[in-house]
Amino acid sequence: MTERAQTPSLADLRADIDRIDETMHRLLMERGEIIDRLVAVKRSQTEGSAFRPAREAAMMRRLVDRHAGLLPLDTVESIWRVIISTFTYVQAPYAVHADLSVGEPLMRDSARFHF
């Protein structure tokens, strides 16, 4: 007689989600600590920019290549854009100006996605 796998309870599943959320938060804080050290290294060099479009593009390509599962890719890309732009801003605060002559919603959405 084979044993059937027990269906997890809602409490068990929610505990798994909480564990994952805590891990993601811990990893974001760890990323922040690394960015802080990166800023210190960049300050000791004569060159360097917080904006690294080629690196960001490579990061996004790797993200797309490894993505699978239920979460839509455009959602994952948006989350990563927020992470990248936030840590870029931490390295070197900046302002974004958009030419709204082509339409405010279009430019605003584009600026939000990239910055």
C-alpha positions in Angstrom: 0.0 0.0 0.0 1.5 3.3 -1.0 1.2 6.4 1.1 -0.4 9.5 -0.5 1.5 12.7 -0.1 -0.3 14.9 2.4 -1.7 18.1 1.0 -0.1 21.0 2.8 -2.4 23.3 4.8 -3.0 26.9 4.1 -0.9 27.8 7.1 2.0 25.6 5.8 1.8 27.3 2.4 1.7 30.8 3.9 4.6 29.9 6.1 6.6 29.0 3.0 5.6 32.3 1.4 6.7 34.2 4.5 10.0 32.3 4.5 10.6 33.2 0.8 9.7 36.9 1.5 12.1 37.1 4.4 14.8 35.5 2.2 14.2 38.0 -0.6 14.3 40.9 1.9 17.5 39.6 3.4 19.1 39.2 0.0 18.1 42.8 -1.0 19.7 44.1 2.2 22.8 42.1 1.4 22.8 43.6 -2.1 22.7 47.0 -0.5 25.7 46.2 1.7 27.6 45.2 -1.4 26.6 48.3 -3.3 27.8 50.3 -0.3 31.3 48.7 -0.7 31.1 49.2 -4.4 30.5 52.9 -3.9 33.6 53.1 -1.7 35.7 51.3 -4.3 34.4 53.6 -7.1 35.2 56.7 -5.0 38.9 55.6 -4.9 39.0 55.3 -8.7 39.3 58.2 -11.1 36.7 56.8 -13.5 33.4 55.1 -13.2 29.8 55.7 -13.5 26.8 54.4 -11.7 25.1 54.0 -15.0 26.2 50.9 -16.8 23.8 50.3 -19.6 25.7 47.3 -21.1 25.8 45.6 -17.7 22.1 46.3 -17.1 21.2 44.9 -20.5 23.3 41.7 -19.7 21.6 41.4 -16.4 18.1 41.6 -18.0 19.1 39.1 -20.7 20.2 36.6 -18.1 16.9 37.2 -16.2 14.9 36.5 -19.4 17.0 33.4 -20.2 16.5 31.8 -16.8 12.8 32.8 -16.2 10.2 30.2 -15.9 7.0 29.7 -14.0 3.7 31.4 -13.2 5.0 35.0 -12.7 4.8 36.9 -16.0 8.1 37.9 -17.4 7.1 41.6 -17.7 6.4 41.7 -14.0 9.8 40.2 -13.2 11.5 42.7 -15.5 9.6 45.6 -13.8 10.8 44.3 -10.4 14.4 44.1 -11.5 14.2 47.6 -13.1 13.1 48.9 -9.7 16.0 47.1 -8.0 18.5 48.3 -10.5 17.4 51.9 -10.7 17.1 52.2 -6.9 20.6 50.9 -6.3 21.9 53.1 -9.2 20.3 56.1 -7.4 21.9 55.1 -4.1 25.3 55.1 -5.9 24.8 58.5 -7.6 21.5 60.4 -7.1 20.1 61.7 -10.3 17.0 63.4 -11.7 15.1 62.4 -14.8 13.6 64.9 -17.2 11.3 63.7 -19.9 10.1 65.5 -23.1 6.4 65.3 -22.7 5.7 66.7 -26.2 5.1 63.2 -27.5 2.5 62.5 -24.9 2.8 62.6 -21.1 1.6 59.0 -20.3 4.0 57.4 -22.9 7.1 59.3 -21.7 6.2 59.0 -18.0 5.8 55.2 -18.3 9.0 54.9 -20.2 10.9 57.0 -17.7 9.4 55.0 -14.8 10.4 51.7 -16.4 14.0 52.7 -17.1 14.7 55.0 -14.0 
